[in-house]
Amino acid sequence: MPVLDFLSSIFHVKHLHATALACLGLDPNHLAYFYAGLDQKLVGVEGADPIRQIMI
C-alpha cells in the first residue's frame, strides 16, 4: 500500500487507540472498567476498529 494512499485516509483518535491495544493483544471493544456506576470503554461507547493498514 503506498504511503500517500494511507495519508489521505482520515481516522479518529479512538481508532489509533484501538490499533495500539490490538497490537498489545487486547480486544479494544471488550476492554472496560467500572466507573461512577457505568462500564466505560477505552475506545468509547460505540467501539472502534483497529486500523489494519498500519498493523504489521
N, CA, C and O atoms as CSV, one atom per row, in Angstrom:
chain,resi,resn,atom,element,x,y,z
A,1,MET,N,N,0.837,-1.173,0.000
A,1,MET,CA,C,0.000,0.000,0.000
A,1,MET,C,C,0.885,1.240,0.000
A,1,MET,O,O,1.746,1.381,0.869
A,2,PRO,N,N,0.692,2.128,-0.945
A,2,PRO,CA,C,1.512,3.342,-0.997
A,2,PRO,C,C,1.283,4.230,0.225
A,2,PRO,O,O,0.197,4.252,0.802
A,3,VAL,N,N,2.315,4.949,0.597
A,3,VAL,CA,C,2.241,5.812,1.770
A,3,VAL,C,C,1.221,6.926,1.559
A,3,VAL,O,O,0.476,7.258,2.481
A,4,LEU,N,N,1.175,7.500,0.376
A,4,LEU,CA,C,0.253,8.602,0.125
A,4,LEU,C,C,-1.206,8.150,0.220
A,4,LEU,O,O,-2.071,8.936,0.604
A,5,ASP,N,N,-1.482,6.905,-0.122
A,5,ASP,CA,C,-2.845,6.395,-0.014
A,5,ASP,C,C,-3.271,6.352,1.449
A,5,ASP,O,O,-4.412,6.684,1.769
A,6,PHE,N,N,-2.378,5.951,2.331
A,6,PHE,CA,C,-2.703,5.923,3.759
A,6,PHE,C,C,-2.852,7.330,4.317
A,6,PHE,O,O,-3.726,7.573,5.150
A,7,LEU,N,N,-2.017,8.256,3.874
A,7,LEU,CA,C,-2.083,9.618,4.399
A,7,LEU,C,C,-3.364,10.330,4.005
A,7,LEU,O,O,-3.782,11.267,4.685
A,8,SER,N,N,-3.995,9.905,2.921
A,8,SER,CA,C,-5.237,10.540,2.511
A,8,SER,C,C,-6.427,10.027,3.323
A,8,SER,O,O,-7.508,10.614,3.261
A,9,SER,N,N,-6.248,8.945,4.079
A,9,SER,CA,C,-7.314,8.411,4.917
A,9,SER,C,C,-7.380,9.198,6.226
A,9,SER,O,O,-6.356,9.607,6.773
A,10,ILE,N,N,-8.595,9.399,6.712
A,10,ILE,CA,C,-8.795,10.129,7.959
A,10,ILE,C,C,-9.394,9.168,8.978
A,10,ILE,O,O,-10.405,8.521,8.709
A,11,PHE,N,N,-8.766,9.078,10.151
A,11,PHE,CA,C,-9.228,8.210,11.221
A,11,PHE,C,C,-9.369,9.022,12.498
A,11,PHE,O,O,-8.627,9.978,12.725
A,12,HIS,N,N,-10.313,8.640,13.316
A,12,HIS,CA,C,-10.482,9.257,14.634
A,12,HIS,C,C,-9.417,8.694,15.572
A,12,HIS,O,O,-8.924,7.588,15.352
A,13,VAL,N,N,-9.065,9.428,16.592
A,13,VAL,CA,C,-8.013,9.007,17.514
A,13,VAL,C,C,-8.396,7.717,18.245
A,13,VAL,O,O,-7.511,6.962,18.649
A,14,LYS,N,N,-9.678,7.449,18.422
A,14,LYS,CA,C,-10.090,6.210,19.080
A,14,LYS,C,C,-9.702,4.985,18.256
A,14,LYS,O,O,-9.479,3.911,18.816
A,15,HIS,N,N,-9.618,5.131,16.931
A,15,HIS,CA,C,-9.170,4.021,16.087
A,15,HIS,C,C,-7.667,3.781,16.274
A,15,HIS,O,O,-7.204,2.643,16.200
A,16,LEU,N,N,-6.916,4.847,16.514
A,16,LEU,CA,C,-5.493,4.702,16.805
A,16,LEU,C,C,-5.299,4.013,18.152
A,16,LEU,O,O,-4.406,3.178,18.295
A,17,HIS,N,N,-6.127,4.355,19.143
A,17,HIS,CA,C,-6.058,3.685,20.443
A,17,HIS,C,C,-6.424,2.214,20.301
A,17,HIS,O,O,-5.798,1.359,20.927
A,18,ALA,N,N,-7.431,1.910,19.486
A,18,ALA,CA,C,-7.827,0.523,19.256
A,18,ALA,C,C,-6.704,-0.245,18.566
A,18,ALA,O,O,-6.507,-1.429,18.842
A,19,THR,N,N,-5.973,0.405,17.682
A,19,THR,CA,C,-4.845,-0.229,17.000
A,19,THR,C,C,-3.731,-0.560,17.978
A,19,THR,O,O,-3.156,-1.648,17.926
A,20,ALA,N,N,-3.423,0.382,18.878
A,20,ALA,CA,C,-2.376,0.139,19.874
A,20,ALA,C,C,-2.763,-1.009,20.799
A,20,ALA,O,O,-1.927,-1.852,21.121
A,21,LEU,N,N,-4.019,-1.050,21.227
A,21,LEU,CA,C,-4.475,-2.139,22.094
A,21,LEU,C,C,-4.462,-3.476,21.362
A,21,LEU,O,O,-4.116,-4.500,21.951
A,22,ALA,N,N,-4.833,-3.479,20.093
A,22,ALA,CA,C,-4.818,-4.718,19.309
A,22,ALA,C,C,-3.385,-5.219,19.115
A,22,ALA,O,O,-3.148,-6.427,19.110
A,23,CYS,N,N,-2.439,-4.306,18.958
A,23,CYS,CA,C,-1.030,-4.712,18.826
A,23,CYS,C,C,-0.500,-5.314,20.130
A,23,CYS,O,O,0.428,-6.122,20.113
A,24,LEU,N,N,-1.086,-4.921,21.246
A,24,LEU,CA,C,-0.709,-5.493,22.539
A,24,LEU,C,C,-1.422,-6.806,22.817
A,24,LEU,O,O,-1.172,-7.450,23.836
A,25,GLY,N,N,-2.311,-7.206,21.912
A,25,GLY,CA,C,-3.015,-8.473,22.057
A,25,GLY,C,C,-4.317,-8.352,22.828
A,25,GLY,O,O,-4.874,-9.364,23.254
A,26,LEU,N,N,-4.815,-7.136,23.017
A,26,LEU,CA,C,-6.067,-6.915,23.751
A,26,LEU,C,C,-7.191,-6.590,22.777
A,26,LEU,O,O,-6.961,-5.972,21.738
A,27,ASP,N,N,-8.400,-7.007,23.114
A,27,ASP,CA,C,-9.566,-6.673,22.296
A,27,ASP,C,C,-10.094,-5.312,22.763
A,27,ASP,O,O,-10.619,-5.213,23.872
A,28,PRO,N,N,-9.967,-4.270,21.949
A,28,PRO,CA,C,-10.337,-2.927,22.404
A,28,PRO,C,C,-11.820,-2.754,22.687
A,28,PRO,O,O,-12.187,-1.882,23.475
A,29,ASN,N,N,-12.685,-3.552,22.076
A,29,ASN,CA,C,-14.118,-3.389,22.274
A,29,ASN,C,C,-14.642,-4.144,23.493
A,29,ASN,O,O,-15.773,-3.910,23.920
A,30,HIS,N,N,-13.844,-5.039,24.058
A,30,HIS,CA,C,-14.261,-5.766,25.245
A,30,HIS,C,C,-13.510,-5.323,26.501
A,30,HIS,O,O,-13.833,-5.772,27.601
A,31,LEU,N,N,-12.535,-4.468,26.356
A,31,LEU,CA,C,-11.774,-3.961,27.492
A,31,LEU,C,C,-12.540,-2.800,28.127
A,31,LEU,O,O,-12.675,-1.736,27.522
A,32,ALA,N,N,-13.037,-3.006,29.342
A,32,ALA,CA,C,-13.860,-1.991,30.001
A,32,ALA,C,C,-13.498,-1.924,31.485
A,32,ALA,O,O,-12.907,-2.851,32.038
A,33,TYR,N,N,-13.861,-0.819,32.106
A,33,TYR,CA,C,-13.654,-0.648,33.538
A,33,TYR,C,C,-14.903,0.008,34.136
A,33,TYR,O,O,-15.634,0.711,33.439
A,34,PHE,N,N,-15.137,-0.222,35.399
A,34,PHE,CA,C,-16.314,0.291,36.084
A,34,PHE,C,C,-15.982,1.624,36.727
A,34,PHE,O,O,-15.035,1.715,37.509
A,35,TYR,N,N,-16.752,2.666,36.405
A,35,TYR,CA,C,-16.520,3.996,36.971
A,35,TYR,C,C,-17.863,4.722,37.084
A,35,TYR,O,O,-18.625,4.779,36.119
A,36,ALA,N,N,-18.142,5.262,38.235
A,36,ALA,CA,C,-19.345,6.062,38.503
A,36,ALA,C,C,-20.624,5.305,38.150
A,36,ALA,O,O,-21.577,5.897,37.645
A,37,GLY,N,N,-20.646,4.018,38.411
A,37,GLY,CA,C,-21.840,3.227,38.178
A,37,GLY,C,C,-22.036,2.744,36.760
A,37,GLY,O,O,-23.050,2.116,36.457
A,38,LEU,N,N,-21.083,3.026,35.878
A,38,LEU,CA,C,-21.203,2.625,34.476
A,38,LEU,C,C,-19.940,1.903,34.013
A,38,LEU,O,O,-18.848,2.158,34.520
A,39,ASP,N,N,-20.098,1.011,33.059
A,39,ASP,CA,C,-18.941,0.389,32.416
A,39,ASP,C,C,-18.429,1.326,31.331
A,39,ASP,O,O,-19.160,1.673,30.403
A,40,GLN,N,N,-17.180,1.731,31.451
A,40,GLN,CA,C,-16.560,2.627,30.483
A,40,GLN,C,C,-15.604,1.832,29.605
A,40,GLN,O,O,-14.936,0.918,30.088
A,41,LYS,N,N,-15.531,2.172,28.312
A,41,LYS,CA,C,-14.575,1.551,27.396
A,41,LYS,C,C,-13.477,2.550,27.070
A,41,LYS,O,O,-13.716,3.757,27.048
A,42,LEU,N,N,-12.287,2.052,26.820
A,42,LEU,CA,C,-11.169,2.932,26.483
A,42,LEU,C,C,-11.311,3.549,25.099
A,42,LEU,O,O,-10.721,4.594,24.825
A,43,VAL,N,N,-12.089,2.914,24.224
A,43,VAL,CA,C,-12.240,3.420,22.862
A,43,VAL,C,C,-13.592,4.073,22.635
A,43,VAL,O,O,-13.924,4.398,21.495
A,44,GLY,N,N,-14.377,4.274,23.674
A,44,GLY,CA,C,-15.654,4.956,23.534
A,44,GLY,C,C,-16.827,3.991,23.571
A,44,GLY,O,O,-16.654,2.774,23.511
A,45,VAL,N,N,-18.008,4.548,23.669
A,45,VAL,CA,C,-19.222,3.764,23.830
A,45,VAL,C,C,-19.531,2.939,22.582
A,45,VAL,O,O,-19.899,1.769,22.689
A,46,GLU,N,N,-19.386,3.534,21.412
A,46,GLU,CA,C,-19.739,2.834,20.184
A,46,GLU,C,C,-18.655,1.891,19.689
A,46,GLU,O,O,-18.861,1.191,18.698
A,47,GLY,N,N,-17.515,1.855,20.346
A,47,GLY,CA,C,-16.438,0.951,19.953
A,47,GLY,C,C,-15.624,1.499,18.789
A,47,GLY,O,O,-15.950,2.537,18.212
A,48,ALA,N,N,-14.568,0.787,18.463
A,48,ALA,CA,C,-13.700,1.214,17.369
A,48,ALA,C,C,-12.979,0.002,16.798
A,48,ALA,O,O,-12.698,-0.961,17.510
A,49,ASP,N,N,-12.689,0.062,15.525
A,49,ASP,CA,C,-11.931,-0.988,14.858
A,49,ASP,C,C,-10.484,-0.543,14.692
A,49,ASP,O,O,-10.221,0.629,14.422
A,50,PRO,N,N,-9.544,-1.473,14.853
A,50,PRO,CA,C,-8.139,-1.122,14.628
A,50,PRO,C,C,-7.891,-0.742,13.171
A,50,PRO,O,O,-8.596,-1.201,12.273
A,51,ILE,N,N,-6.901,0.086,12.947
A,51,ILE,CA,C,-6.514,0.485,11.595
A,51,ILE,C,C,-5.616,-0.613,11.037
A,51,ILE,O,O,-4.439,-0.695,11.388
A,52,ARG,N,N,-6.163,-1.448,10.179
A,52,ARG,CA,C,-5.440,-2.620,9.661
A,52,ARG,C,C,-4.305,-2.218,8.717
A,52,ARG,O,O,-3.361,-2.989,8.541
A,53,GLN,N,N,-4.372,-1.025,8.103
A,53,GLN,CA,C,-3.338,-0.611,7.144
A,53,GLN,C,C,-1.986,-0.379,7.814
A,53,GLN,O,O,-0.953,-0.484,7.154
A,54,ILE,N,N,-1.971,-0.066,9.112
A,54,ILE,CA,C,-0.691,0.222,9.752
A,54,ILE,C,C,-0.236,-0.899,10.672
A,54,ILE,O,O,0.852,-0.833,11.244
A,55,MET,N,N,-1.068,-1.935,10.819
A,55,MET,CA,C,-0.677,-3.059,11.673
A,55,MET,C,C,0.272,-3.974,10.907
A,55,MET,O,O,0.099,-4.225,9.715
A,56,ILE,N,N,1.273,-4.462,11.624
A,56,ILE,CA,C,2.262,-5.353,10.998
A,56,ILE,C,C,1.892,-6.789,11.301
A,56,ILE,O,O,2.588,-7.710,10.873
